[in-house]
Amino acid sequence: MKFEDFIEKGLVRKTSKDKSLVRALLQNSKKDIEFLNGLKINEKSVRKIMTNFYDVLRSVLEAVSVIKGYKIYSHEAYIYFLKEIKENLLAIKFDRFRRIRNSINYYGKDISIEETKENIYEIKKMINILIKKYLGKLE
């Protein structure tokens, strides 16, 4: 599959580069990270914290896609978007986090505290890379 396939299926559409939307997504993502950083990761919170960090990453990806002129309606399409902009390693990592999130949300899988902490560390690194490389001028 290719990014163009998602465009043809209507799961991605070309859009204007809405800088005010990008700034709002970025601002909300930063607030969400600040909030999530204040939560204690334990057996009761681990699933929600993991899925919420994924949502922040996806929101930052949405900001990057908008600044590149795309509105993406599929989580899977973000993988191919990342490949399209030559971020193959980030695409692999995003897909792994997407699968973890789906297994938690749709299949009732558990995740360990340790794995969640490792994933959060990697997600934060990805967010920082994306912001610095694609959104830094808009901060």
N, C-alpha and C positions, 0 to 999 in steps of 0.2 A: 504494500500500500504506500501511497505517496500523499503529501500534503494537498496536492491538486485534486486528489480523489475526494477529500473532505469538502473542498470547494464545490465540486461537481454535485455532491450529494446534498448540499445546502447546510452542512454542519459547520461550515466556515463561510463567511461572506466578507467581501472587501468593504471597507468603511473609511471614513475620514479619520485623520490623525487628531483625535480629540484630546488635546493637552489638559484641559480642565478635568476630564474624566480620569486621565492617567494620574494626575496629581491627587485626586480624591481617592483613587484605589491605593495609591502609594501611602497616603496619609492614614487611611483606615488600616492598611496592613501593618504599619508601624505601631499604631495604637493596639491592634490585636496582639502583636508580638509582645509588647510591653505588658499587656494583661496576662497573656499566657505564661510569660516569664515569672509572674508573681504567684502562680499556682504551684501547689505541692504535687509532685508526681507520686501517686500511690496506687494500690490495687484498684481502688474505686474510680480514680480519675484518669488512669493511664490511657484507656481507649479514647475518651473524649479529647484529651490533650493531643494525642497523636493525630487524630482526624482533623482537629482544628489547626494544627501546624501545617498539615497538608493543604487545608483550605487557604491559609495565608500564602503559601507557595503558589497555589493556583491563581490567586488573586494578583500576585506580582506578575505571573506569566500573562494574565489577562492584560495588565498594563503594558507589558512589552509588546504583546500582539497588537494592541490598539495603536501604539506609537509606530508600529510597522504597517498599519493600515488594514488590520484584520479584526473581525469579531468572531470569536470561536465559541461554538455551542456544544462541544464534546470534549470531555477530559482526555480521551484518547487522541484527539486531534492535536493537543498540545505536544505530544511526543513528536509528531511529524512536523509541527511548527518549529520545534527546537532543532530538529535535523535540518530543516529548510534554512535556518539561520546559522547553520554549521556549529551547533552546540550538541554534538553527538553524545558526549559523556553526560551532560545534563539531561538529555533525552532518556538515556538508560536509567539514570537515578530517578527522574520523575516517574517513569513507568513503574519502577520498583515501589515507590511510595504510593502511587495510584493503586497498585495491586494490594498493598497492605491496607490502605484505606477501604477498598472495596471488600476485602476479606473481613474486616471489622464490621463495616456497615451492613453488608448484605448476606454474610455467611456466619455471623456470630463468633468469629475467631477471636481468641485472646491474643494479647501481645504483652511481653514482659516489660517490666520497668526499665531494665537495662537496655533492651532493644529500642525502646521508645527514646531513651536518653541519647543513644547513638544516632537514631534517625533524626531527632530534633537538631542535634549538632550539624548533621549533614544538610538538613533543610535550611538552617540558618546560613550556612556557607553558600548554598545555592542562591538564596535570596540576596545575599550581599553581592555575589558575582553578577547576578542579573541587574540589580539596581546600579551598581557601579558601571557596568558595561553599557547598559541601554537606557537607564533612566536618571543617571547622575545629574544631568543638566537641568532636570525638572524639579529637583528637590528644593 
